[in-house]
């Protein structure tokens, strides 16, 4: 089986790093996104790996609203960068808890964030693929579980790094979405 994507999007995942454990890289999801992903920051909390997916910005479809929203984001989050999470916690017998945010449409191009928790069988799900559905990088509620025999073509590997206190303060992670 070959992964197929839209002509308008690319698939991203973690690149290898000397500073990141292989286990973390192996469990990094495949992320389908039409917007370029800059990097992925890694945090560990409560036996959970939190992947912080980082985009340069969000672009609201209306230019005037987009400009106002960008100023708001810089004040609230310290930057216009968009940072969303995808978290995995290994449970007993190869089961995983998966945490991420999806959305509920409130009205045209306005979305309410919704936290999702799913349990995945790690024996049959060797790699997880998630898809970004919205302009503000919220994920589709359906995730794809891929088996070992999947061929990964044209995957863009992005830099990964451990998130430290400086990053948390600079991008005000306490004000952003979190899995717990």
LODRENRO-173675 format. One line per field, with one value per residue (C-alpha): residue number from 0; residue in one letter; x, y negated, z. Coordinates in pm, whole numbers, plus 32768, in hexadecimal, padded with zeros to 4 digits. Each point is the difference from the previous one (the first is absolute). Last residue first. Layout:
BEGIN
num: NUM;...
residu: a;...
X: X;...
Y: Y;...
Z: Z;...
# end
This chain:
BEGIN
num: 179;178;177;176;175;174;173;172;171;170;169;168;167;166;165;164;163;162;161;160;159;158;157;156;155;154;153;152;151;150;149;148;147;146;145;144;143;142;141;140;139;138;137;136;135;134;133;132;131;130;129;128;127;126;125;124;123;122;121;120;119;118;117;116;115;114;113;112;111;110;109;108;107;106;105;104;103;102;101;100;99;98;97;96;95;94;93;92;91;90;89;88;87;86;85;84;83;82;81;80;79;78;77;76;75;74;73;72;71;70;69;68;67;66;65;64;63;62;61;60;59;58;57;56;55;54;53;52;51;50;49;48;47;46;45;44;43;42;41;40;39;38;37;36;35;34;33;32;31;30;29;28;27;26;25;24;23;22;21;20;19;18;17;16;15;14;13;12;11;10;9;8;7;6;5;4;3;2;1;0
residu: x;x;x;x;x;x;x;x;x;x;x;x;x;x;x;x;x;x;x;x;x;x;x;x;x;x;x;x;x;x;x;x;x;x;x;x;x;x;x;x;x;x;x;x;x;x;x;x;x;x;x;x;x;x;x;x;x;x;x;x;x;x;x;x;x;x;x;x;x;x;x;x;x;x;x;x;x;x;x;x;x;x;x;x;x;x;x;x;x;x;x;x;x;x;x;x;x;x;x;x;x;x;x;x;x;x;x;x;x;x;x;x;x;x;x;x;x;x;x;x;x;x;x;x;x;x;x;x;x;x;x;x;x;x;x;x;x;x;x;x;x;x;x;x;x;x;x;x;x;x;x;x;x;x;x;x;x;x;x;x;x;x;x;x;x;x;x;x;x;x;x;x;x;x;x;x;x;x;x;x
X: 7E5D;804B;8062;7F80;80BF;8010;80F3;80CF;8055;80D9;812F;7FBC;7FDE;8127;80DF;7F8F;8072;7F59;80D7;803C;7F88;805A;7F0D;7FF8;7F31;7F6D;8005;7F9D;7FC8;7FB4;7F10;805A;801E;7E91;7F66;7EFA;7F50;7F6D;7E9E;7FB7;80A2;8107;7FFC;80FF;7F66;7F9C;7F4F;8019;815D;8019;8087;80C3;8061;810D;8015;7E8F;7FAC;80D2;7FE6;7E88;7F83;7F38;7F72;7FE8;7F89;7FFE;7F12;8061;7EDD;801C;7FAB;802E;7E85;7F45;803F;80A9;807A;8170;8119;8106;80EC;8032;8055;800A;80C3;7FD6;812F;7FA9;7FF1;7FF2;80E6;7F98;7FF8;7FC4;7FB7;801E;7FCC;80ED;7FAD;810B;7F79;80D6;7FF2;7EC6;7EFB;809F;8083;7EBB;7F2D;80D8;7FD5;7E85;7FE7;80C7;7F39;7EB6;8061;808B;7ED1;8062;80B2;816F;80A9;8175;815C;7F82;8077;7F8E;802E;8023;7FAB;808E;7F43;807B;7F67;80AE;8113;8025;8077;8004;7FB1;8082;7F9F;7EC5;7FA0;7E8D;7F33;8022;8009;80B3;80A8;8015;8140;8005;814B;809F;7FA1;8081;8145;8049;8033;814A;80BB;7EDA;7F42;7EFF;7E9D;7EDE;7F5A;7F0B;7FB3;7EC0;7F55;8030;7F3F;80B0;8031;80C5;8064;7F83
Y: 792C;7FFD;7E90;7EE0;7EBC;7F05;80D4;8027;7E8C;8009;7F5B;809A;8168;7FD5;7F80;811A;810C;80BC;811A;7FDD;808C;7F8B;8057;8131;7FD8;814F;802D;816D;80D8;8163;80A9;8165;7FB7;7FAB;7EA4;7F82;7ED2;7EF7;7F83;7EC1;7F2D;7F25;7E8B;7F33;7EA4;8005;814B;8172;806F;8177;8108;813A;80F4;8108;816C;802C;8173;8051;7E9D;801F;7E9A;7F55;7EAD;7EB4;7ECA;7E97;7F1C;7EA5;7F2E;7F99;7EC3;801A;7FE9;8045;80BA;8127;80FA;8047;80F6;7FFD;811A;8119;816D;810A;8127;8176;80E2;80E7;7EF1;7E92;7F25;7E93;7F3F;7E8A;7F26;7E8D;7EBC;7ED7;7EDF;7EF7;7E9B;7FCA;7FB2;80D4;7F04;7EC1;8095;80C0;7EC2;7F4C;8126;7FFF;7E93;8045;813E;7F4C;7EFE;8108;80EB;816F;8011;8054;80B3;7FCE;8097;815B;80CB;815C;8038;817A;8060;814E;807B;80AE;7EE1;7EF2;8015;7EE6;8004;7EDF;803B;7F1D;7F10;80AB;7F7B;7FC1;80FB;80FA;8179;8062;8151;8043;8013;8158;806B;7EAD;8019;8165;7F97;7F10;7E92;7F44;80A4;7FAE;80BF;7F3C;7FF5;801C;7F3E;805A;7EFE;7F54;7F69;8127;80C9;811B;8170;80EB;813A;815D
Z: 8B9E;7E89;7FF2;7F2D;8026;811E;80CE;7EC4;8009;7EC6;80A3;8156;7F8B;7F10;8118;80E8;7F0F;7EE4;7F7D;7E8C;7EB6;7EA2;7EE8;7F21;7EC6;7F94;7E88;800B;8133;7F9E;80F2;8059;8174;802D;7FF9;80F2;7F6F;80E3;7FEC;80C4;7EEE;809F;804B;7F41;8010;7E90;803F;7FAF;8068;7FCA;80EA;7FAA;8111;7FD2;8070;804B;8014;8132;8088;8039;8019;8112;7FA7;80B9;7F47;8075;7F44;7F83;7F83;7E95;7F42;7E85;7FC0;8144;8143;7F55;8103;800B;803C;810B;805A;80FD;7FB4;8110;7F81;8027;7FE2;8123;810D;7FA3;7F32;8008;7EB8;7FD3;7ED0;8041;7F41;7FE8;7F19;7FE4;8018;8135;8173;8029;8076;7F78;7EBB;7FD1;8025;7EFF;7F10;8039;7F94;7EC3;7FB0;803A;7EF9;7F0F;800E;7FD3;8154;7FD5;811F;8032;7FD7;805B;8129;8064;8175;802E;8164;8073;8131;813A;80CE;7F34;7EF9;7F06;7E97;7F09;7E92;7EED;7EEC;7F7A;7EAA;7FCC;7F34;811B;8023;813F;8026;8173;80CE;80A1;7F66;804E;8171;801E;7F55;8122;7FA4;8028;7EDE;7F1C;7EF8;7F38;8081;7F0B;7EE6;7EEC;7EF4;7F91;7ED0;7F16;8104;80A9;7FBE;80DE;7F44;8056
# end
